[in-house]
Amino acid sequence: QVRLVESGGGSVQNGGSLRLSCATSGIRKGDYCMAWLRRTPGTQREGVVALGYDGAPKYRFDHLKGRFAISFDNAENILYLDMTDLKPEDTATYFCAAYQRGEWAGSCEPFNHRHRHWGQGTQVTVSD
C-alpha cells in the first residue's frame, strides 16, 4: 500500500528557503512517477515538478526552474522539494503525489489529474 507523508512546511520571509520532505512507503523509484503539486485557497491543485523516470526534473512552469529542485533519497525513501528565493505567490499547501508507471503513457509529469496517491499536504507561507 502506498503511503505519502509530507513535512517541512512553515512560514518564511520573501527570499527565504525551505526544504519539504515526503516520506514514502510502498513505492520503488522507477516504478512510480513522483511529484510535488500545490494549491492556493480557492484554486485547483497545480503541478510544481515531477521526478522523471530518468531522474531529470519535469517542471510544470518554467518560472519555477532555478528556484525549486526535486530529489529522492533511495536509502530513506524520501522525496524532497528544495525551494529557494521564495516569493509570496509561492504561498500554498504543497502535496506529494504519485502514480504507478504504466497508468499513463509517456513521461512522468506533474499533472494533477494523473496522480492517484496523495499526502495530506504541508502549508508554506511566504510573507513580504
Contacts in CASP RR format, 6 or more apart in sequence:
PFRMAT RR
TARGET T0000
AUTHOR 0000-0000-0000
METHOD contacts of the structure
MODEL  1
QVRLVESGGGSVQNGGSLRLSCATSGIRKGDYCMAWLRRTPGTQREGVVA
LGYDGAPKYRFDHLKGRFAISFDNAENILYLDMTDLKPEDTATYFCAAYQ
RGEWAGSCEPFNHRHRHWGQGTQVTVSD
1 25 0 8 1.000
1 26 0 8 1.000
2 24 0 8 1.000
2 25 0 8 1.000
2 26 0 8 1.000
2 27 0 8 1.000
2 32 0 8 1.000
2 98 0 8 1.000
2 117 0 8 1.000
3 24 0 8 1.000
3 25 0 8 1.000
3 26 0 8 1.000
4 22 0 8 1.000
4 23 0 8 1.000
4 24 0 8 1.000
4 96 0 8 1.000
4 97 0 8 1.000
4 98 0 8 1.000
4 117 0 8 1.000
4 118 0 8 1.000
4 119 0 8 1.000
5 22 0 8 1.000
5 23 0 8 1.000
5 96 0 8 1.000
5 119 0 8 1.000
5 120 0 8 1.000
6 20 0 8 1.000
6 21 0 8 1.000
6 22 0 8 1.000
6 94 0 8 1.000
6 95 0 8 1.000
6 96 0 8 1.000
6 119 0 8 1.000
6 120 0 8 1.000
6 121 0 8 1.000
6 122 0 8 1.000
7 20 0 8 1.000
7 21 0 8 1.000
7 22 0 8 1.000
7 23 0 8 1.000
7 122 0 8 1.000
8 18 0 8 1.000
8 19 0 8 1.000
8 20 0 8 1.000
8 21 0 8 1.000
8 122 0 8 1.000
9 18 0 8 1.000
9 20 0 8 1.000
9 94 0 8 1.000
9 122 0 8 1.000
9 123 0 8 1.000
9 124 0 8 1.000
10 18 0 8 1.000
10 122 0 8 1.000
10 123 0 8 1.000
10 124 0 8 1.000
10 125 0 8 1.000
11 125 0 8 1.000
11 126 0 8 1.000
11 127 0 8 1.000
12 18 0 8 1.000
12 86 0 8 1.000
12 124 0 8 1.000
12 125 0 8 1.000
12 126 0 8 1.000
12 127 0 8 1.000
13 126 0 8 1.000
13 127 0 8 1.000
13 128 0 8 1.000
14 86 0 8 1.000
14 87 0 8 1.000
14 88 0 8 1.000
14 126 0 8 1.000
14 127 0 8 1.000
14 128 0 8 1.000
15 84 0 8 1.000
15 85 0 8 1.000
15 86 0 8 1.000
15 87 0 8 1.000
15 126 0 8 1.000
16 84 0 8 1.000
16 85 0 8 1.000
16 86 0 8 1.000
16 126 0 8 1.000
17 82 0 8 1.000
17 83 0 8 1.000
17 84 0 8 1.000
17 85 0 8 1.000
17 86 0 8 1.000
18 83 0 8 1.000
18 86 0 8 1.000
18 124 0 8 1.000
19 80 0 8 1.000
19 81 0 8 1.000
19 82 0 8 1.000
19 83 0 8 1.000
20 36 0 8 1.000
20 80 0 8 1.000
20 81 0 8 1.000
20 83 0 8 1.000
20 94 0 8 1.000
20 96 0 8 1.000
20 122 0 8 1.000
20 124 0 8 1.000
21 78 0 8 1.000
21 79 0 8 1.000
21 80 0 8 1.000
22 34 0 8 1.000
22 36 0 8 1.000
22 78 0 8 1.000
22 79 0 8 1.000
22 80 0 8 1.000
22 81 0 8 1.000
22 96 0 8 1.000
22 119 0 8 1.000
23 76 0 8 1.000
23 77 0 8 1.000
23 78 0 8 1.000
24 34 0 8 1.000
24 77 0 8 1.000
24 78 0 8 1.000
24 79 0 8 1.000
24 96 0 8 1.000
24 98 0 8 1.000
25 77 0 8 1.000
27 34 0 8 1.000
27 77 0 8 1.000
27 98 0 8 1.000
29 51 0 8 1.000
29 72 0 8 1.000
29 74 0 8 1.000
30 53 0 8 1.000
30 101 0 8 1.000
31 100 0 8 1.000
31 101 0 8 1.000
32 98 0 8 1.000
32 99 0 8 1.000
32 100 0 8 1.000
32 101 0 8 1.000
33 50 0 8 1.000
33 51 0 8 1.000
33 52 0 8 1.000
33 53 0 8 1.000
33 98 0 8 1.000
33 99 0 8 1.000
33 100 0 8 1.000
33 101 0 8 1.000
33 104 0 8 1.000
33 108 0 8 1.000
33 109 0 8 1.000
33 114 0 8 1.000
33 115 0 8 1.000
34 50 0 8 1.000
34 51 0 8 1.000
34 72 0 8 1.000
34 79 0 8 1.000
34 96 0 8 1.000
34 97 0 8 1.000
34 98 0 8 1.000
34 108 0 8 1.000
35 47 0 8 1.000
35 48 0 8 1.000
35 49 0 8 1.000
35 50 0 8 1.000
35 51 0 8 1.000
35 58 0 8 1.000
35 70 0 8 1.000
35 96 0 8 1.000
35 97 0 8 1.000
35 98 0 8 1.000
35 108 0 8 1.000
35 109 0 8 1.000
35 110 0 8 1.000
35 115 0 8 1.000
36 47 0 8 1.000
36 48 0 8 1.000
36 49 0 8 1.000
36 50 0 8 1.000
36 68 0 8 1.000
36 70 0 8 1.000
36 79 0 8 1.000
36 81 0 8 1.000
36 94 0 8 1.000
36 95 0 8 1.000
36 96 0 8 1.000
36 97 0 8 1.000
36 110 0 8 1.000
37 45 0 8 1.000
37 46 0 8 1.000
37 47 0 8 1.000
37 48 0 8 1.000
37 94 0 8 1.000
37 95 0 8 1.000
37 97 0 8 1.000
37 110 0 8 1.000
37 112 0 8 1.000
37 115 0 8 1.000
38 45 0 8 1.000
38 46 0 8 1.000
38 47 0 8 1.000
38 48 0 8 1.000
38 90 0 8 1.000
38 92 0 8 1.000
38 93 0 8 1.000
38 94 0 8 1.000
38 95 0 8 1.000
38 124 0 8 1.000
39 45 0 8 1.000
39 46 0 8 1.000
39 92 0 8 1.000
39 93 0 8 1.000
39 95 0 8 1.000
40 91 0 8 1.000
40 92 0 8 1.000
40 93 0 8 1.000
44 112 0 8 1.000
45 95 0 8 1.000
45 112 0 8 1.000
46 60 0 8 1.000
46 112 0 8 1.000
47 60 0 8 1.000
47 61 0 8 1.000
47 110 0 8 1.000
47 111 0 8 1.000
47 112 0 8 1.000
48 59 0 8 1.000
48 60 0 8 1.000
48 64 0 8 1.000
48 68 0 8 1.000
48 81 0 8 1.000
48 94 0 8 1.000
48 110 0 8 1.000
49 57 0 8 1.000
49 58 0 8 1.000
49 59 0 8 1.000
49 60 0 8 1.000
49 64 0 8 1.000
49 68 0 8 1.000
49 69 0 8 1.000
49 70 0 8 1.000
49 81 0 8 1.000
49 110 0 8 1.000
50 57 0 8 1.000
50 58 0 8 1.000
50 70 0 8 1.000
50 108 0 8 1.000
50 109 0 8 1.000
50 110 0 8 1.000
51 57 0 8 1.000
51 58 0 8 1.000
51 70 0 8 1.000
51 71 0 8 1.000
51 72 0 8 1.000
51 79 0 8 1.000
51 108 0 8 1.000
52 58 0 8 1.000
52 107 0 8 1.000
52 108 0 8 1.000
53 101 0 8 1.000
53 107 0 8 1.000
53 108 0 8 1.000
57 69 0 8 1.000
57 70 0 8 1.000
58 107 0 8 1.000
58 108 0 8 1.000
58 109 0 8 1.000
58 110 0 8 1.000
59 65 0 8 1.000
59 68 0 8 1.000
59 110 0 8 1.000
60 110 0 8 1.000
60 111 0 8 1.000
66 84 0 8 1.000
67 83 0 8 1.000
67 84 0 8 1.000
67 85 0 8 1.000
67 86 0 8 1.000
68 81 0 8 1.000
68 82 0 8 1.000
68 83 0 8 1.000
68 84 0 8 1.000
69 80 0 8 1.000
69 81 0 8 1.000
69 82 0 8 1.000
70 79 0 8 1.000
70 80 0 8 1.000
70 81 0 8 1.000
70 82 0 8 1.000
71 79 0 8 1.000
71 80 0 8 1.000
71 82 0 8 1.000
72 78 0 8 1.000
72 79 0 8 1.000
72 80 0 8 1.000
73 80 0 8 1.000
79 96 0 8 1.000
81 94 0 8 1.000
83 90 0 8 1.000
83 124 0 8 1.000
86 124 0 8 1.000
86 126 0 8 1.000
87 126 0 8 1.000
88 126 0 8 1.000
88 127 0 8 1.000
88 128 0 8 1.000
89 126 0 8 1.000
90 124 0 8 1.000
90 126 0 8 1.000
91 124 0 8 1.000
91 125 0 8 1.000
91 126 0 8 1.000
92 123 0 8 1.000
92 124 0 8 1.000
93 121 0 8 1.000
93 122 0 8 1.000
93 123 0 8 1.000
93 124 0 8 1.000
94 121 0 8 1.000
94 122 0 8 1.000
94 123 0 8 1.000
94 124 0 8 1.000
95 118 0 8 1.000
95 119 0 8 1.000
95 121 0 8 1.000
96 118 0 8 1.000
96 119 0 8 1.000
96 121 0 8 1.000
97 115 0 8 1.000
97 117 0 8 1.000
97 118 0 8 1.000
97 119 0 8 1.000
98 115 0 8 1.000
98 116 0 8 1.000
98 117 0 8 1.000
99 114 0 8 1.000
99 115 0 8 1.000
99 116 0 8 1.000
99 117 0 8 1.000
100 116 0 8 1.000
101 108 0 8 1.000
103 114 0 8 1.000
103 116 0 8 1.000
104 114 0 8 1.000
END
